[in-house]
Amino acid sequence: MSCPHVAGAAAYVKAFHPDWSPAAIKSSLMTTASPMNVTGNTSVPGEFAYGSGHINPIKAIEPGLVYEASKEDYIKLLCLVLDQAIVRLISGDNTTCPTGSDKVSEQDHNYPSLAAVVVTPKTPFLFKFHRTVKNVGLANSTYKAKIFSNSTEVDIKVVPEVLSFKSLNEEKTFDVTVVGQGLSDDLHSHVSASLVWFDGIHSVRSPIVIHRKRFF
């Protein structure tokens, strides 16, 4: 039953922001959602059980910051997992997939959440995520980053830790680095955390998940 509710929430946000892209609307719903806890028996951990959380369409109207992604961004992402011929069928054009050093990392797709898979258990890992946010809140605003984590075994740093905006629709980039000593052999082993950008009014939350097994 979640799909109709999300679709309705997206339509509600679109009514207030008809010029926003689908990516911006999705970002607004994800980053303003309230975190949840897993209840009952589930074969998937943390955010893979409940996503970004419980959506709040009212808050989503004024998210403060949004993560934008264009058609080209999604095509580059598809190129990482599909043959160019299949990507062209999906895109409907003569897309040329990047090769060599031009390839992008799936971790750098400008998505409102950050996730990575630890392939080898009990081995130190380091993941770096590059993100861009657009200011859709107050023209003059300053956001400070704060990390919330359920584990003391990982170190998460944000650079820069402060984003200052002087105008609406201005964009700023930042990097998130996650370092850990390793995850256990358990395929459900994972670390859940979140990055919150706060300007005194808006809380823009992005889930961070480092896990042992793909659940999709």
FENFENCOR-V915659 format. One record per helix or strand. SS is the DSSP state (h for helix, s for strand). FROM is the first residue (numbers start at 1). LEN is the number of residues. Records with the same first field share a line. If there is no record, write none. Layout:
SS=FROM-LEN ; FROM-LEN
This chain:
h=2-15 ; 22-10 ; 47-4 ; 57-4 ; 71-9 ; 84-8 ; 100-3 ; 106-3
s=34-1 ; 54-1 ; 65-2 ; 114-4 ; 125-11 ; 141-9 ; 154-6 ; 162-4 ; 171-10 ; 190-9 ; 203-9
